[in-house]
Amino acid sequence: MTYQKIPDSVQGFMDRITQLCGEKHAGWAENFNAAFANTLTTTVKKQTDGTTFLLTGDIPAMWLRDSTAQVRPYLVVAKEDEELTEMICGLVQRQFFYITIDPYANAFNEAPNEAGHQTDHTQMNPWIWERKYEIDSLCYPVQLAYLLFKNTGCKAQFDENFVEGVKKILTVFTTEQDHQHSPYTFERDTTRLEDTLPNNGRGTQIKPTGMTWSGFRPSDDACRYGYLVPSNMFAVVILGYIEEIFTEILSDPKVVKQALKLREEIESGIQKFGQTENQAGESVYAYEVDGLGNASIMDDSNIPNLLSAPYLGYTSVDQPTYQATRKTILSDENPYFYEGKYAKGIGSSHTPENYIWPIALAMEGMTTEDKAEKERILNSLVANDGGTHLMHEGFDVDNPSNYTREWFSWANMMFCELVMDYFDIRVER
C-alpha cells in the first residue's frame, strides 16, 4: 500500500471539513474523516512502474469506473500536493494501459494472474478480471485525465498510452453505433440473466440511432435495451474533453475531427431517440431505448444515471426535460425507487428489493441547489450507515442494519463529495 499514514495535506483538509461541520453536523465529520482516509489507506497500491492500482474495495480487482470515482474528491487537495497529483496521474496511466490491452473490458487484475471471470465466453486474457462492455468504463478515465489537468495543471498523463487508448475508445464508440458489425460478444454460464447477454452474446435487438451501444449498465448488469441514455450523455461530455485535449495540448486534428463527429451524432441520437413520455404526458429522458420504439422509464443507482446528468456536465440542473425526468425517477414511477421507515431513494436490480444506494442518495444531493435537501440527505446517510461510519453498496429502507458490501470505496467517496458540495467545495471542470 502506498499510504501507511494520511498525508499532511489530506489531514489538513479533513480538519477543515471537521471545522466547517461544527457541533451541529459532527456526525458528518466523523463519517467524512473515516471515509476520506479509508480510500488512501486501504485501496491504493503504487506499482514499480510508477502507475497506481486501485482496489474497488472487497474485490481484488480494479474497475475503470470505480477507480476514477474513488479519487475524484482528492483533486481538490491535489492542487496543493504534488505527491497526491502524482498518485492520481499514475492511476490515469494505469487505466489507459488497461484500455490499450482491451477497451471492451471493465475490470482488470493487478498482474496478468488470470484471476476473475476467466471462464466467460468472450475474449479473455490474464490481465482481465471481467469483460462486460460498458460505455462508462471508457468515459471515466478520460474524465479523470481531463479533471486532473484542469485542477492541477498536470499533463504527464497525456502519454503514448493515453493517445493510443483514446484512439481505441473512438474506434469502439464508432463500431458500436452499428452493433451488428461489432466483434464483441459476451456470455456467462449462469442462472442470473443480468450477468449475460442473450442472442448468442450479442444482446437484444436494436436499430442504429446515432447513439453508441452498451452491453452492460454501470451496475455491471445487462442492458435491457442496447442504447443506455445516461452513458451516451457521459460519452457526449468526454468527447468534448477529447476535442479540447487534442486541440490545446496534443494537437491532433484527425482525433479532434473524429471526436466531434461522434459527439454530434450521439447527441443527435439522444435528442431524437432518447426521450419518451412519463405517466403525466411530459417529455422525459428514457433510461434505455432500442431504436425500435421501446423505451424504459426508470433509473439505476449506479453512476452515470439519469439523475447525474448535471453532475457529469451534460445539462443544467434547471433544464426542463431534466427536471421532469428527475421528478419522475424520484417517484414510484421508477421501479427502483423505494421508500420505507428510515429512508427513501433509488436502488438497483443489482441488490434486493427495498435496498437503496448511498451512491444514488449522494448524487441526489449533488444535483439539487436546495441546501436544506442536501442537509436532509447527508443526515439520512449518516443515520443509515449501519453503525460503521462508512457507506455501503445498498441498505434496507426499513432496517439499515441490513446492507450489502461492508467495504465499498466508491460509495465512501461519493458521500465525501456531497459533504464537500454542501460547503461549496467542488472539483473544477
N, C-alpha and C positions, 0 to 999 in steps of 0.2 A: 504494500500500500504506500502511496506517496505521502500521505499526511498522517504522521504519528501524533501531531498536535495541531490545533487550529491556528492558522496563520494570524499574525497580529492584525492585519487589515480586516480579516473576516471577524475576529473577535471584537474589534472596534466597531464594526458595522452592527453586530449583534447587540452590543452595548447601546448603540444609538437607537436601535429599534426598541429595546427594553425601556429606554428613557421616554421615547415617544408614546409607548403603550401606557406607561404610568400605572397607578394603582387600579384605575378603572378597568384596564384591559391586561392585567397581569397574566391571565391565562393565555392570552395571545402570545405574549412574550415568552412564556415558558415553552409553549409548543414551537414557536418560531426558532428559538435557540436550539432546541433538540433536533428539529428537522434540518435547519440550515447547516448545523455541524455534521449531521449524520451522513449526508451525501459525500462530503470530503473524506471522512474518516473510515467509511465502510465500502465505498464503491469505486474509488479512483485507484487505478493501477498504472503507474508510469512504466513504459516499455523501454528496453535498452536502445531502441532506435529513436527515442525522443518523443514518440507518439503516446497517446493516452488511451487506455482501455477502461471502459466504464461498465461495471456490472449494473444490471437493471434492478438488482435487489436480491430476492431469494431464488433467482435463476442464474446459473453460472454462464451467462452469455450477455452480449451487448446488442441492444436494439438500436438501429439508426435513429428511430423516432425518440425513444425514451431518453437516450443519452443526451440529445440536444436539450430537451425539456429539463433534464436533471441539472444542467449547468447554466441555463439561461439567466436565472436571477443573479448569479455571480458576476455577470458582465458589469453590473453597477459598481461592484467592488474592484473589478479588474482594471478599471480606469486608472486606479492609483496603485496597482500591484502588478509588477512585471512578471513575477513568478506565476500568479494566477492567470495572467494573459497567456503565458507560455503553456500552461496546463490545458487551457481551452483550445488554443491553437493546435496542440498535439492531438486533441480529440478530433478536431476537424480533419487533420491529416490522416488519422486512423480511419475515420468514416469514409473518406474518399479513396483510401487504399482498398477498403472493403468494396466500395462501389465499382472500382476497376476490376475486381475479381468477378463480381456478378451483380449487376444493377437490379436483378429481379428478387434478390434475397432481402429479407427484412431483419434478420438477426445473425450474428456471427460469433465464432469462438475466438478465444484469446490467442490460440495457436492452431495449426492445422491438425487437430487431435481427433477429428471425426466424431465429436460429441454432438448431441442434439438429435434431430429427426432424420437420421441417415437412411431410414427405410421408406421415406416418402417417395412416391413415383414422380420424380421430376429430376432435373439435372443438378444433383447434389455434388458437393466436393468437401474435403476435410475441413475447410475453413468455415463452412456454413452450418449454423445451428438450425435455421429454419428458412425455407424458401417460399414463403407466402408473399406474392407480389402485391404491394400496397403503394399507391401513389405517394402517400405522405412520407414513406421511408426515403424517398428521393428528395422530397421538398425540405425536410427538416435540416439535413446537412448544409444545403445551400443557404437556408435561413441563418444558421449559426455562423457560417463563414462570413456572411454579409453583416450580421449584427456585431460580430467581433470587430470587424473593420470600423463600423460606424461608431462603436462605443470606445474603442481603444486606439484606433489608427493602425492596428496590426495588419500586415499584408503577407506575412510569411506563409499563411495557409493557402495562398493562391499559387501553389506549386504545380509541378507536372501532373501529379495525380489528380489535382483539382481540375485542371484543364481537361484531362482525359475523362474524368468522372462526369463532368458537365456535358461533354460531347455524348457520352453514353446515356445520360439522362434524357437529353434531347432526342436521341435516336429511339429510346424506349417510348417516350411520350408520343412521338410521331407514329411509331409502329402500332401502338395501342389505340390510336384513333380509328384504326380498322382492324379490330382484334382477330378477325377470321384469318388474317395473314401473319399472325403472331407465332413465334416459335415456342411460346410459353404454355405449358400445361402443368396442372398440379392435382395429384390425387393422394389421399392418405387412407390407409386401411383403418377405418374407424366406424363406430356406430353414431358418432356425433357429426351430423351433417354439416354443421358450421365450420368444421375443420377440413373440408374437402370441397372440390368443385365438381359439379355434375357434367354430363355430356363429355365423358372421357377426359375430364380435367380441363375443359375449355370454358366452363361457366355457362350461365343461362344465355338464351338467345338475345342478341342485341342488333341494332341498326346504327350505322355511323351517324354521329350528331355534330362532329367537330370537337366534342369533349374527348378525353383520353380515358381508356378503360382501366378498371382496377379489379383484381381478383378478390381482394380482401379489404375489410374495413380496418381502421386504426385499432380496433379491438382484437385483430387477428382472426376475426370471424368472416366467413364468406359473404360477399355481397349478394343480395337477393336479385338486384338488377345491376348491370355492369357499369353504369356511369354514376359514380359516387360524387354527388354535387359538392359537398364541402371540401373534399380533397381536390376537386377541379378548381375550386376557388383558391385554395392554397397554391396550386400549380400556377394560376394566373399571377399571384403575388411574387413567387420566386422566379418566374420567368422575367418579370420586371427587374428583379435583382440581378439576374444573369446579364440582361441588357446593359445595366449600369456598370457592372464589374468589367465586362468585356469591351466597354466603351472607354471608361475612365482609367482603368488600371491595367488591363491585359491587352487591350487594343486588338480585337479580332473581329472584323466586320462580318465575316461569314457566320460566326456564332451569334452575333447580335441579330443578324437578319433571320436566322432560323428561330431564335427565341421569340422575336417579335411576331413572326408569322404564327407560331404555335399559340402565343398568348392571345392574339386576336381571334384565332379560330376557336380556342377553348372558351373564351369569354362570350363569343357569339353563340356557342352551343349552350352555355349556361342560360343565357337570356332567352333563347328560342325554345329549348327543351327542358331546362332545369327548374321550371316553375309549374305549380299546379294550384288548385283551389282548395281551401280548407272548408270546414262544415258551414262556415258563415258566408261562403262565396268570395272570400278575399284571396287575392293572389299571394301565394307564399312560395318559398323555395322548397322543393322536394328534397328528401334525403338521398334517394336514388331514383334513377329513371333508366329506361332501356331503349329509348328512341322509337319504340313501337307503340307508345301510348300509355304504358304502365308507369306509375309513379308512387312512391311511398311517402306518406306523411308521418314522420317520426324524427327522433334524434337519438343518437347514442351518446354515452358519456365520454367516450374517448375523443381526443382532440387530434385532427380537426373534426369538428362537428358543425352543424349549422349555427349553434349558439356562438361559436368562436369567430364568426366571420369578421367582426370589427377588430378583434384581438389580433387576427392574422394580418390585418391591413387591407382586407378585400373591400370593405364598405364601412360606412359610419354607423354609429350606434342609433342615430335618429333617422336613418334611411327607412322610408315607409314599408317596403317589402320586407326588410329585415325585422322591423318592429312587429309586423303582422305574423311573421314566421316565429319570432321569439314568443309572442303571446300564445301561439298555437302549441309549440313544443313544450312550453311550461304549463301545460294543461293536460287533462285526461284524454285529449285527442291524440297525444303522443302515447303509444302503448308502453313506453318505458319511463313514463313519469309516474312516480309513486309518492304518496303522501300518507304518513302514519302518525303514531302517537308522539314521536320525538323529532321528526324531520320530514322534509319534502324535497324532491329534486329528481334528477334524471339518472336512471340506471342503465342497464345493458343486457342484451341477450347472453352476454358472456358470464353473468353472475345470476344468482337466484332471483326470483320474483320478489319485489318489495325491497331489494337492496339498491341503495343509491350510492353514487361515487363522489368522494371528496374532490376529485379532479373536475367533475361537472359542476359541483357547487362553487368551487373556486372560479371557474370560468363564468358562471352566472354572475358572480360578484364583480368580475373584471370587465363585464360588458354592460354594466349599468352605471349611470352617472349619479345615482342616488346613494349618498353616503350612509343613510340610515339602513338601506338594503344591504350594502356591503357589511355594515356592522352586524346586522342580523345573521348573515351567512357565516361570518367569522365566529360569532358566538355559537352558532349551531355546530360548526366544525370542531371547535374545542370541546363542546359539551358531549359530542358523539364520537370521541376518539377511543372509546373502549378503555379509558384509564391509562393509555400508553403514552400520551403526549406526542404521538406520531399519527400520521394519516395512514389509511389502509386503501385497499382496492375498492371495496364496497362494504356497506353496513346496512343492517336491517332497520327500517324506519320505525319499527315497533319494539326493537330490542338492540340497541347499538353495541351491546356486548358480543353480539354475533357479527363477525366481519370476516372478509376474505383477505388473505395476504398480510402477514404480520409485518412485513418489511417491503415497502413499495416506494422507492426513492422518487419516482415521478410525482406521485401524489403529495409527498412531503414538500417538494419544491414548488408545486402549484399553490399550496397553502401559503408558503413563504412569499410568493409573488403577490398574492392577494393582500397580505398584510402590508407589504411594501406599497402596493397600489393605493390602499386606504390612506396612507400618509403621503401620497403623491410622489412616490419614488418609483420611477419606471425605467425600463430598458429603452434606450433611444432606438428608433427605427426610421 
